[in-house]
Amino acid sequence: MSEPVPDHANDVPTQIPQPAVGRLSLYFRELYRLRDSEITTINSKELGKLVNVSSPVVRRDLSALGTIGQRGVGYSVDALIERIGQVLGSGKQWEVVLVGVGSLGDALLRYRGFSRLGFKLTAAFDVDPTRIGSTIGGVEVLDAKELERVVTAAPPSLAILAVPADNAAEVATLLVKLGVSGILNFAPTTLKLPPRIAVVNVDLASELQRLAFAVQSGK
């Protein structure tokens, strides 16, 4: 028997520190792998090993969600997937548009992990005539000139920005104007948008610098 899901499981906590949110995403990924392997329960020590954190940290993170395991039994993998999914927003369907279908955008369109987490790429846009009209990962690449019309007709909640830095601010401003409330920004530039807009920046070059520093410093 695994741990019960508390009655308040549908109450989504909003005050979770960002480091904990990052760890929850890692737990979520590993829990899916466990379920694919037909593993039904796991304890905090085992889950911590999978993401390289201590069992007290795992227990603290999960207790903040209102999910309580049973001593000597652990956590139900299915229950944790459902609960963490609710908290991270993967318990609902998020429609996402991609702007910029270069090498990175192409890879993102081909990635099959989005749908499992509740993200549906509904449209992609680019200015390259050799890409416009092609279908990648089941998504047709549209002319960037069509962005306003398409997004106005079917407003997504989220957008992925994979355009050159020089174009990022203009495109992001337009997306916000059209009602997009969250942007995953791969452009190597800082976006200045209203505080109500959620922005996550992914700068691959900066991450490589961090990695190089860690290797150089022996950490």
CORBELMO-V596011 format. One record per residue. N is the residue number from 1. PSI is psi in degrees with one decimal (none if undefined). D_CENTER is the distance of its C-alpha to the mean C-alpha in Angstrom with 1 decimal. Layout:
n=N psi=PSI d_center=D_CENTER
n=N psi=PSI d_center=D_CENTER
This chain:
n=1 psi=133.3 d_center=31.3
n=2 psi=175.9 d_center=27.9
n=3 psi=144.6 d_center=27.0
n=4 psi=152.1 d_center=27.2
n=5 psi=122.4 d_center=24.4
n=6 psi=159.8 d_center=25.7
n=7 psi=-25.9 d_center=26.8
n=8 psi=23.0 d_center=24.4
n=9 psi=-23.4 d_center=21.3
n=10 psi=-4.0 d_center=20.4
n=11 psi=111.3 d_center=20.6
n=12 psi=118.0 d_center=17.2
n=13 psi=144.1 d_center=17.7
n=14 psi=-18.0 d_center=16.7
n=15 psi=75.9 d_center=18.2
n=16 psi=126.0 d_center=16.0
n=17 psi=146.5 d_center=16.2
n=18 psi=-39.9 d_center=13.3
n=19 psi=-37.1 d_center=14.3
n=20 psi=-37.5 d_center=14.2
n=21 psi=-41.9 d_center=10.7
n=22 psi=-40.8 d_center=9.8
n=23 psi=-38.2 d_center=12.3
n=24 psi=-38.5 d_center=11.1
n=25 psi=-38.7 d_center=7.9
n=26 psi=-41.3 d_center=10.6
n=27 psi=-44.2 d_center=12.9
n=28 psi=-45.1 d_center=10.9
n=29 psi=-47.0 d_center=10.7
n=30 psi=-34.2 d_center=14.4
n=31 psi=-37.3 d_center=15.4
n=32 psi=-39.1 d_center=14.6
n=33 psi=-38.9 d_center=16.6
n=34 psi=-43.9 d_center=19.3
n=35 psi=-37.8 d_center=19.5
n=36 psi=-28.1 d_center=19.9
n=37 psi=7.9 d_center=22.7
n=38 psi=31.3 d_center=24.2
n=39 psi=127.3 d_center=24.0
n=40 psi=-24.0 d_center=24.2
n=41 psi=155.8 d_center=24.5
n=42 psi=148.9 d_center=23.5
n=43 psi=172.9 d_center=24.7
n=44 psi=-34.0 d_center=23.2
n=45 psi=-44.0 d_center=24.9
n=46 psi=-42.7 d_center=23.6
n=47 psi=-38.4 d_center=20.0
n=48 psi=-39.2 d_center=20.5
n=49 psi=-35.0 d_center=22.0
n=50 psi=-27.3 d_center=19.1
n=51 psi=8.7 d_center=16.9
n=52 psi=45.2 d_center=19.9
n=53 psi=164.5 d_center=20.4
n=54 psi=157.7 d_center=23.5
n=55 psi=-35.7 d_center=24.1
n=56 psi=-36.3 d_center=24.9
n=57 psi=-43.1 d_center=21.5
n=58 psi=-47.2 d_center=19.9
n=59 psi=-39.3 d_center=22.5
n=60 psi=-43.6 d_center=21.9
n=61 psi=-44.6 d_center=18.2
n=62 psi=-32.2 d_center=18.8
n=63 psi=-27.9 d_center=21.9
n=64 psi=-17.9 d_center=20.0
n=65 psi=-5.6 d_center=18.4
n=66 psi=11.7 d_center=21.9
n=67 psi=120.9 d_center=21.6
n=68 psi=123.8 d_center=24.9
n=69 psi=174.0 d_center=25.9
n=70 psi=130.5 d_center=29.5
n=71 psi=129.3 d_center=31.3
n=72 psi=-8.1 d_center=32.3
n=73 psi=-48.1 d_center=30.0
n=74 psi=-152.8 d_center=26.4
n=75 psi=144.1 d_center=23.4
n=76 psi=127.1 d_center=22.9
n=77 psi=-44.3 d_center=19.9
n=78 psi=-42.6 d_center=19.5
n=79 psi=-39.1 d_center=19.9
n=80 psi=-40.7 d_center=17.2
n=81 psi=-44.7 d_center=14.7
n=82 psi=-45.7 d_center=15.7
n=83 psi=-47.0 d_center=15.9
n=84 psi=-37.5 d_center=12.6
n=85 psi=-40.1 d_center=10.9
n=86 psi=-45.0 d_center=13.1
n=87 psi=-40.0 d_center=12.2
n=88 psi=-3.5 d_center=8.3
n=89 psi=6.8 d_center=9.0
n=90 psi=0.4 d_center=8.6
n=91 psi=-1.5 d_center=12.4
n=92 psi=168.4 d_center=12.8
n=93 psi=121.2 d_center=12.5
n=94 psi=125.4 d_center=10.5
n=95 psi=133.7 d_center=12.4
n=96 psi=139.5 d_center=11.1
n=97 psi=150.2 d_center=13.6
n=98 psi=128.8 d_center=13.8
n=99 psi=114.4 d_center=16.6
n=100 psi=104.6 d_center=18.1
n=101 psi=55.4 d_center=18.7
n=102 psi=-153.1 d_center=20.2
n=103 psi=-44.0 d_center=19.6
n=104 psi=-46.9 d_center=16.0
n=105 psi=-38.8 d_center=15.4
n=106 psi=-46.0 d_center=17.4
n=107 psi=-39.0 d_center=15.4
n=108 psi=-39.2 d_center=12.1
n=109 psi=-29.8 d_center=14.2
n=110 psi=-12.1 d_center=15.6
n=111 psi=128.2 d_center=12.5
n=112 psi=-1.1 d_center=12.9
n=113 psi=-14.9 d_center=9.9
n=114 psi=-46.3 d_center=8.0
n=115 psi=-35.2 d_center=10.9
n=116 psi=-31.7 d_center=11.0
n=117 psi=5.7 d_center=7.8
n=118 psi=13.7 d_center=9.3
n=119 psi=126.7 d_center=8.3
n=120 psi=114.7 d_center=11.6
n=121 psi=112.1 d_center=12.5
n=122 psi=-22.8 d_center=15.8
n=123 psi=153.3 d_center=17.4
n=124 psi=146.8 d_center=17.6
n=125 psi=144.2 d_center=20.1
n=126 psi=165.8 d_center=22.2
n=127 psi=-9.0 d_center=25.7
n=128 psi=115.5 d_center=26.9
n=129 psi=-21.6 d_center=29.5
n=130 psi=-16.7 d_center=29.2
n=131 psi=-30.7 d_center=25.6
n=132 psi=130.2 d_center=26.2
n=133 psi=-13.9 d_center=27.1
n=134 psi=161.5 d_center=25.5
n=135 psi=123.6 d_center=23.1
n=136 psi=123.7 d_center=20.2
n=137 psi=28.8 d_center=18.2
n=138 psi=3.5 d_center=19.9
n=139 psi=128.5 d_center=18.9
n=140 psi=136.2 d_center=21.9
n=141 psi=120.2 d_center=21.8
n=142 psi=159.5 d_center=23.6
n=143 psi=133.7 d_center=25.6
n=144 psi=-24.0 d_center=24.0
n=145 psi=-18.8 d_center=27.0
n=146 psi=-3.7 d_center=25.8
n=147 psi=-50.7 d_center=22.5
n=148 psi=-43.4 d_center=24.2
n=149 psi=-46.8 d_center=26.0
n=150 psi=-46.0 d_center=23.2
n=151 psi=-34.7 d_center=20.7
n=152 psi=-39.0 d_center=23.6
n=153 psi=-34.6 d_center=24.5
n=154 psi=80.5 d_center=21.1
n=155 psi=123.0 d_center=18.9
n=156 psi=163.0 d_center=15.1
n=157 psi=-33.2 d_center=13.0
n=158 psi=156.7 d_center=10.5
n=159 psi=147.9 d_center=11.4
n=160 psi=127.6 d_center=10.6
n=161 psi=113.6 d_center=13.6
n=162 psi=50.1 d_center=15.1
n=163 psi=165.5 d_center=18.7
n=164 psi=153.2 d_center=21.4
n=165 psi=-37.1 d_center=21.5
n=166 psi=-23.9 d_center=24.7
n=167 psi=-9.6 d_center=23.1
n=168 psi=-46.0 d_center=19.8
n=169 psi=-44.5 d_center=21.4
n=170 psi=-44.9 d_center=23.3
n=171 psi=-42.4 d_center=20.6
n=172 psi=-42.3 d_center=18.2
n=173 psi=-41.7 d_center=21.3
n=174 psi=-43.1 d_center=22.0
n=175 psi=-42.6 d_center=18.5
n=176 psi=-43.2 d_center=18.9
n=177 psi=-33.2 d_center=22.5
n=178 psi=-0.6 d_center=21.4
n=179 psi=2.1 d_center=19.3
n=180 psi=133.2 d_center=15.7
n=181 psi=-5.8 d_center=14.3
n=182 psi=137.7 d_center=11.0
n=183 psi=127.8 d_center=10.7
n=184 psi=110.6 d_center=8.6
n=185 psi=113.5 d_center=11.9
n=186 psi=-5.4 d_center=13.0
n=187 psi=136.1 d_center=16.6
n=188 psi=63.6 d_center=18.5
n=189 psi=155.6 d_center=19.6
n=190 psi=124.5 d_center=19.1
n=191 psi=133.7 d_center=18.6
n=192 psi=97.5 d_center=21.0
n=193 psi=163.6 d_center=19.8
n=194 psi=147.8 d_center=20.9
n=195 psi=-26.0 d_center=19.6
n=196 psi=-13.8 d_center=18.3
n=197 psi=125.5 d_center=15.6
n=198 psi=128.7 d_center=12.3
n=199 psi=129.7 d_center=11.6
n=200 psi=120.6 d_center=9.4
n=201 psi=131.4 d_center=11.7
n=202 psi=98.4 d_center=11.3
n=203 psi=101.6 d_center=15.0
n=204 psi=-36.7 d_center=15.8
n=205 psi=-41.0 d_center=19.5
n=206 psi=-38.1 d_center=19.0
n=207 psi=-36.9 d_center=17.0
n=208 psi=-36.8 d_center=19.9
n=209 psi=-42.6 d_center=22.3
n=210 psi=-40.9 d_center=20.9
n=211 psi=-44.0 d_center=21.2
n=212 psi=-41.1 d_center=24.7
n=213 psi=-42.1 d_center=25.7
n=214 psi=-42.3 d_center=24.7
n=215 psi=-44.0 d_center=26.8
n=216 psi=-37.1 d_center=29.6
n=217 psi=-3.7 d_center=29.8
n=218 psi=19.5 d_center=29.7
n=219 psi=none d_center=26.7
